[in-house]
Amino acid sequence: MNDVGMQLDPDIAALVAAMNESSLIQTIGSCQGHPRRFCDPYVYFSTSSATAARIAVALRKWGRGPSKCLSVEWQLIGHFDAEGELRFRLQAPQYCEISRSYVGSFVQFYCKKLQVRSDLTKLADLMHQTLSDIAGRSAAKG
């Protein structure tokens, strides 16, 4: 099962589309964040470790220092699923912590919603640029 062809949360749809544009990533699940379900914004996906490493480098560039354009730091968390396949979760630890408490989830929704939307839009651009760069380098090598 993956996000392709499924009804997506509107705030995360552009990010999921950007990730699925190439054959480098297959999204499995996503959420824009919901306070009543205590769910933080995330995208769960499969890709090669090399592609994940390039995305992680781009996230650090966009989340820190002079190139910072994201509101909070986003990161990739890798783990093996029940079948032993390597999967990744794109998430922002700050939003994960907020969504774990009842009061915190409403703070996230009402006070941080515009910030989350902005980050998700910028992450869509980041993914598009990063995946285009990877594809371009692969074509140049081939």
C-alpha positions as CSV (number, residue, x, y, z in Angstrom):
1,M,0.0,0.0,0.0
2,N,1.2,3.5,-0.7
3,D,0.0,7.1,-1.0
4,V,-0.4,7.0,-4.8
5,G,-4.1,7.2,-5.6
6,M,-5.2,7.6,-2.0
7,Q,-6.9,10.6,-0.5
8,L,-4.1,12.7,1.0
9,D,-4.3,15.4,3.6
10,P,-4.3,18.7,1.6
11,D,-1.3,20.3,3.4
12,I,1.0,17.4,2.7
13,A,-0.2,16.4,-0.8
14,A,2.4,18.6,-2.6
15,L,5.3,17.0,-0.6
16,V,4.0,13.5,-1.3
17,A,3.6,14.3,-5.0
18,A,7.2,15.7,-5.2
19,M,8.5,12.6,-3.5
20,N,6.6,10.3,-5.9
21,E,7.6,12.2,-9.1
22,S,10.7,10.0,-9.7
23,S,11.2,6.3,-9.3
24,L,13.7,7.0,-6.5
25,I,11.1,7.1,-3.7
26,Q,7.8,5.3,-3.0
27,T,5.7,6.8,-0.3
28,I,3.9,4.4,2.0
29,G,2.0,6.7,4.3
30,S,1.7,10.3,5.3
31,C,-0.1,12.8,7.6
32,Q,-0.2,16.6,7.8
33,G,-0.7,16.4,11.6
34,H,-4.0,16.2,13.4
35,P,-4.5,17.4,17.0
36,R,-7.5,15.1,17.8
37,R,-5.6,12.0,16.7
38,F,-2.3,13.1,18.4
39,C,-0.6,12.7,15.0
40,D,2.5,14.8,14.0
41,P,3.2,15.6,10.4
42,Y,5.3,12.9,8.6
43,V,5.9,11.0,5.4
44,Y,6.8,7.3,5.6
45,F,8.6,6.0,2.5
46,S,11.1,3.6,0.9
47,T,14.2,4.5,-1.0
48,S,17.8,3.5,-1.3
49,S,20.2,4.5,1.5
50,A,22.1,6.6,-1.0
51,T,19.0,8.7,-1.8
52,A,18.1,8.9,1.9
53,A,21.6,10.2,2.6
54,R,21.3,12.9,0.0
55,I,17.9,14.0,1.4
56,A,19.4,14.1,4.9
57,V,22.2,16.4,3.8
58,A,19.7,18.7,2.0
59,L,17.5,18.7,5.1
60,R,20.5,19.8,7.3
61,K,21.3,22.6,4.8
62,W,17.7,23.8,4.7
63,G,17.2,23.5,8.5
64,R,20.4,25.1,9.8
65,G,22.9,27.8,9.2
66,P,22.8,30.6,6.6
67,S,20.6,28.5,4.1
68,K,17.9,27.9,6.8
69,C,14.4,28.3,5.4
70,L,12.5,25.7,7.5
71,S,10.8,26.7,10.7
72,V,12.1,23.7,12.7
73,E,14.6,21.0,12.0
74,W,13.3,18.0,10.0
75,Q,15.1,14.7,9.9
76,L,15.0,11.2,8.5
77,I,14.6,8.3,10.8
78,G,15.5,4.9,9.3
79,H,14.3,1.5,10.5
80,F,13.6,-2.0,9.3
81,D,10.0,-2.9,8.9
82,A,8.4,-6.3,9.8
83,E,9.7,-7.8,6.5
84,G,13.2,-6.6,7.1
85,E,13.0,-3.8,4.5
86,L,14.7,-0.5,5.2
87,R,12.1,2.4,5.5
88,F,12.4,6.0,6.4
89,R,10.2,8.5,8.2
90,L,10.5,12.2,7.4
91,Q,9.5,14.1,10.6
92,A,10.2,17.1,12.8
93,P,11.1,16.1,16.4
94,Q,9.7,19.4,17.7
95,Y,6.3,18.6,16.2
96,C,6.5,14.9,17.4
97,E,6.9,16.1,21.0
98,I,4.1,18.6,20.8
99,S,1.6,16.1,19.4
100,R,2.2,13.6,22.3
101,S,0.1,15.6,24.8
102,Y,-3.5,16.6,24.6
103,V,-2.8,20.3,25.3
104,G,0.3,20.3,23.1
105,S,-1.5,18.9,20.1
106,F,-4.0,21.8,20.2
107,V,-1.1,24.3,20.6
108,Q,0.4,22.7,17.5
109,F,-2.8,22.9,15.5
110,Y,-3.8,26.4,16.4
111,C,-0.4,28.1,16.9
112,K,1.9,26.2,14.6
113,K,-0.4,25.3,11.7
114,L,0.8,28.0,9.4
115,Q,4.4,27.2,10.3
116,V,3.8,23.5,9.5
117,R,2.1,24.4,6.2
118,S,5.0,26.6,5.3
119,D,7.5,23.9,6.1
120,L,5.6,21.2,4.1
121,T,5.5,23.5,1.1
122,K,9.3,24.2,1.4
123,L,10.0,20.5,1.9
124,A,8.1,19.8,-1.4
125,D,10.5,22.2,-3.2
126,L,13.5,20.6,-1.4
127,M,12.5,17.1,-2.5
128,H,11.9,18.2,-6.1
129,Q,15.3,19.9,-6.3
130,T,17.2,17.1,-4.5
131,L,15.6,14.3,-6.5
132,S,16.1,16.2,-9.8
133,D,19.8,16.6,-8.8
134,I,20.2,12.9,-8.1
135,A,18.5,11.9,-11.4
136,G,20.7,14.4,-13.3
137,R,23.8,13.0,-11.8
138,S,22.8,9.5,-12.5
139,A,22.0,10.4,-16.2
140,A,25.4,12.1,-16.5
141,K,27.2,9.0,-15.2
142,G,25.2,6.7,-17.5
